[in-house]
C-alpha cells in the first residue's frame, strides 16, 4: 500500500548507461558532498559521508594498531629542501605541490618554501633518522591519519580524486630486506581484511610495471578494484622503498655487530576518502546509495504508516522496536509528518540505510513488522518479538553478500586475449584483459604506450598472488611473453 | 625491595621552582613530542600523546553529536576574499595566516592567495549561505575535527601553543538570538562535562572584556584553567557572533512569515591539542605524567619481580592478572629483561600509567599482588581474585580525585583585592585576583593596560556564573566598580 502513487525519485540516469552522470547525481542526492566550494578541486564533505568515513578511519586504525603500528601526528608542512634529498621523489611530486611562501600581512616571506604535504615520506624520514639509532629500535612501525594536498592535473571527482584528500600513511623501518618484504605481505593482508571484508570491495593486488611506480620506490604493489563501468580504481598501494630514502635521510641503525646499517623502508597509504568514493560507486544502484552494514550512519530506519485513527498505536509500536534495537544498532524512527511513507522509503533508500522496518495498523494487529533489506529489496513480515534476531541475521550477512556480488562481477569481467584486436574489443566492452606481455621492466613501456594509445587502457601489472595463466607471446609486439599482465582503463 | 638502590629518574627540576623547564623536560622524557622538526613552531606528536589525544577527540565528538551536532569535513584552504567579507575578522587574523601562493614547479601562481585555515568561519559560512534556506533548516549545528595553522608571534610551547594545532570547531545557526544564547550555555555545559569531568580540569567561564574578543564576535566566553605556576590557560571559548557574519556571508533564511531573516551564529572551539597540554601541565608532578584514567594509553601495567628460581611462576601469575583485566582495561605486562623492576617503576610513573601491579615471588606465595596508584602513590596488597574489582574501584574514582585536587587548588588561589598594591602582591605570589573594575566596555581598556604594565597580568573578564562578591571601586582608577572581574597572568 505504501508507496502507491508515489513517483520513484531515484537517480535520473542509469549507472549502466552513464556512470559519471550517475555518480555525480548520487553524490548530490544522497547529500555526500557539495562541490560548490570556491576553490577548484576542493569539496565539502557532508555529514552522511563523514559519519561513514570516520567509521572507516576507526576500523583501519584499529587494524593497523593490532599489527603493531603506533600513531603519530606529524606537521602538515614540509620544507622544500627535505624533498630534494631523494631525486625521483621530488621529480615525481614537484608538479603537484601546493607551496606556502609567506605568512601574515605580506611582510613575512619564507626563505625556504614550505610544501603542503602531498605525501609524508620527507617529513617522517627526517625524524626517523633521529628516532632510530639501534637494531633494538626495529621494527619501527608508525602511522598517521591526516590530510594530503595535491595540485592534481587530472579531472577531479568527489572522493575519488580531489586536491585535498584524507588518508592514513604508515611508514615502517626494518633491519633486513626480508623483514620489509614480510611487511608488504602484511599490508596486503590488512587491505583484504579492511577493503575486502569490511568495505565489501574485492581487490586484486598488482605489482606495477617499472614505469608506473611510486616516485622513489623499488617496487610498488597496488590494489585495483573494479567498477561497473569496467574501469578499475587504484585503492591502497604498498611500496618497497628499500634503502632509497634511508640513505639520503640517514635512517640508519647500529646493528648487533656494531656496524652502521641503513634501514629498509616500506610505506602503505590507504586513502580513506578515495576508498569511500569507490565504495559508493561500486555498491550504489539506480535507487541510490548502498553501504556495508557497519558503516551506515543509520543501520535500521523504522517508518510508521500513519492513519489518523491508529496513529498512537503505530507510533508506540515503532518506538518499542526502536528501543529493542537501539542498544546494538544505530536506529531511527522517521516520525516526520510532512512526508508520506513512500517519500520516506525513497529517501532512506537513496541514503543507503541497510534495513527498513515498516509498521502499519494491520502490522500492529498481527504483532508483526515488514523488514526490507536495501541491497536486494527483499521484504519479510517478521513477528515483533523476533525483530532483533532478524536484524542481527541481516547484520551478519549483509556486507558479505555485497562483497560476494562484486567478487562474481570481478571474475566475470576478466577476459583472456591473445591479439590486439581481441584486446581492443574486450576493453571497449568494459572488461579487464589478461594477456601475455614482453616485459615489466622499462623496455616494456613502449608496448604499454601502444595499448594506451589504441584503447585508453593501462597495463596494471602482474598479479601478486600466484598466476595460473601463461601466455606465449606479448599481445603487442609478439615477442616471448615474460609476464602475464592485466590491462584496464582506470579512474 | 624493588627499587632499592635505583636512583629515582624523575624530572631534574621541580614543577614548583621552574614550571617551564619542568614542562619541557616532561614532554621530552615521557616522549610526548619532539621539537626537532625543521620548521620553527611545528612539532611532531609522539605515540604516547597521540593515543590520548585521539581518545579526547572521540569523547568530545561523541558529546557534540549527543547534543545534535553533525560532522563535516571542510577544505583546509580558504580564498583570501572570503576573509575580507568580515572586516574585524580579517583584521584580527591577517597577521597570523600562512598563505599558499603557488603550486607545482613554480609555473602556477594563484591569482588569489589561499589561506591555510587559521579558523573556519569564512569557509563554513560561505557554504552555510547555500545550505540554509528556510526556518526548517534551523537550528543548524555542524562541527569539524581538524588542523588549524597560525603564524604565532607568541612563544610556542608543545601542545600549549604551536603554529599547527588540532581542534574541533562547531558552527551553529539559529533563528533567534535567544536560541543562540541557549547554545552558548550548552557549549559551556559540554565544556564542564568534557574538560572538567573527563579531563579533570576545573575551569571558570569568563565573559571576556570588549577589547579581548574573538575578531568578529559580539561576545566571547572563554574557559580559563589554572596551572600550578598561578598562570591561567584559556581552554575552549564559545562566541556569540550574532549576525556579524551572517550578513556579509548571507547566511539567511525565509521565516515562517515568508520574510528573509539573518541567522544568529555561535561558534565553539575546543583545541584538543592545547587541552592535552593543559592536562599534562596541570596533573603532572616531579615524577612525570599523571593522566585521567580513561585517557591513559596503558591503564594498568603489571611488573614482575623476577628471580631465576621463581621466574616462571611469577610470569604466569602476571599473565593471569593481565587476562583478568584485559577485557575491560588497556593492560600490559612489562616482561623486559634488560630493565630492573625499579627502572620499570620509574618509566611507567614517568608515562603516567594510573595503576601499577607488582608481582614478586612472595606475592605469588600469598596469592596477592601489590597495587599502586599513580596519582597518590598509595600501595595496597590485594588478593589476586580481587584484582579486577580493585582496578574497577580505582577506575571509578581516579579521575574524580584528580579533579577534586585541582578544584581545591583553584579555589585557594583566588584572592580578593581592593587596591593596586594588594593586586600586585597577589599576582606576584602566583594568585588569581578578584577585584572591582570600572568597565568591561572599551573605556575600561586603559585600566586593564595599567594592570598589564605593572604586573604582566590581564583582566580575564567577569564570571559567567553568578558572582556573589561585589566591590565598590575599580581597583585601578577608583571609579565606581560596574563589574567584578578576575585578573591573572596567562599562557
Interface residues (C-beta under 8 A of the other chain):
Chain A: X34 X36 X37 X38 X39 X42 X43 X44 X45 X46 X47 X50 X51 X53 X54 X61 X70 X71 X72 X73 X74 X75 X76 X77 X78 X79 X82 X94 X95 X96 X97 X98 X99 X100 X101 X102 X103 X104 X105 X108 X114 X116 X123 X126 X127 X130 X131 X142 X146 X147 X149 X151 X164 X166
Chain B: X34 X36 X37 X38 X39 X42 X43 X44 X45 X46 X47 X50 X51 X53 X54 X61 X70 X71 X72 X73 X74 X75 X76 X77 X78 X79 X82 X94 X95 X96 X97 X98 X99 X100 X101 X102 X103 X104 X105 X108 X114 X116 X123 X126 X127 X130 X131 X142 X146 X147 X149 X151 X164 X166
